[in-house]
Structure formats: C-alpha cells, structure tokens
C-alpha cells in the first residue's frame, strides 16, 4: 500500500465511514431479534440503533470522543434529510462548497480556525524586531495574520500556505487587491522544509501538534521560533507563553 493510501486509511473520517458500514449488519441482526420478539421498531428507532452500533464500534476503535457523538447522530440526521425531500443538487452544492473550504480536513484533522487580531498582536510582539525575518503561517486560512504582519513589518517576508482551495484563493486575492507584499501558496506544509524560516506560526488542532513538533524539531535551525496559537505540544513545555490582551487563547512559543 502506498504512503498516500496509508494516510487516507488512517484518517479518522475514513475509519468512521467504514465503521458505519460495519455497524449495518449488527443493526440488521438486532432489528430481526426485536421483530422476532414482537417488538415493533420505527424507522427513527432503526436509525438510532444504527447510530448506537456505530458509536460502540468507534469507541472500540478508540476514535476521539466527538466521533462517537457524530456516529450516533449521523443516521438520524440522514433520515431527517431524506424526509425533507430536498433536491439532490442542493446536497451536491453544499458538499462541493464544504469540500472547497475544508478540503483534506478528513485526513489532517485541522479544521478552519480564524485567529483574530488578538493573536496577530501577540505574534507581532514576540517576533524579533532587530532584523528582517522570513515567516510562514502554516494553514493560513483567509490570510489575516500574514496580511497584518506584512503591513507592520515591510522589512520582512511573510508567506501563508493553505491546502484548501477556496481559503487560499481568497487570501491570494486579498493580497493582490491590497497591494500587499504578503505571498500565499497552495500546498501541504508537511512538504515544506521548516528550516527555511526564521519563524513558523501554526493554528492547527490538538491532533496535529505531535506531528508538527516532530517535523519542527528535525528541521528548524538554531535561533528560529515556532509559534502555536491555543494548542500546546505535549512533548515539550513552551518557552513562551503569552496571554493576548482581552479574552482568548494563549500564544505559545518554542525557541530552537
């Protein structure tokens, strides 16, 4: 099996789908037993039973707790959607829009998290002020952080990398319309060499932090800085811990 197929196979969303399929025979067997015992089961009851079986299998496979809730409710949500008799094109359109926004979230487990101005201020404050920098935002979304830092530090180079097509396109258009020196590329940060940058900013998800640390510790050079908004790295306590002004998550930093 190729590396790409193994990565897809390990994706929790793919596992959740396969577990839903695996739950179907269990649901059918349970329904037959109930009917044989003279217990009537409604369509909603059958959907709930399917969800319970899928959630139980997901717990057995040790998927994250939120997947258990998704597995439980998915059959009921599917039945509700069918009962509304909406046109199939509506579902297709919604699927395509979500695909363009979230793209490979099913594999990376990194949804779209907008950081906001408090995070931008905190990052600007912690970057070394005495020299030009080469900084990248991995998973840059709509590009707010990169555009803001490019305005503040015209002496430095700021790049955003984003895998999802629609956010990448939006950020690239924003930079062009603003005449900004910020650059945005579409791609997977796992293919980058983080040793090329003076500072790396990430606002990912808890599921991605261990992999990010392994990559950063193998590639980032002495004197560089890894920044993460909200999410810590379990393997190493942060060297920097900044609470942004007002409410909101902390900014963490690790020096190399």
Secondary structure by P-SEA (a helix, b strand, c coil): ccaaaaaaaacaaaaaaaaaaaaaaaaaaaaaaaaaacccccaaaaaaaaaaaaaaaaaaacccaaaaaaaaaaaaaaaaaaaacccaaaaaaaaaaaaaacccccccccccccccaaaaaaaaaaccccccccccccccccaaaaaaaaaacccbbbbbbbccaaaaaaaaaaaaaacccbbbbbccccccccccccbbbbbccccaaaaaaaaaaacccccbbbbbcccccccccccbbbbcccbbbbbbbbcc
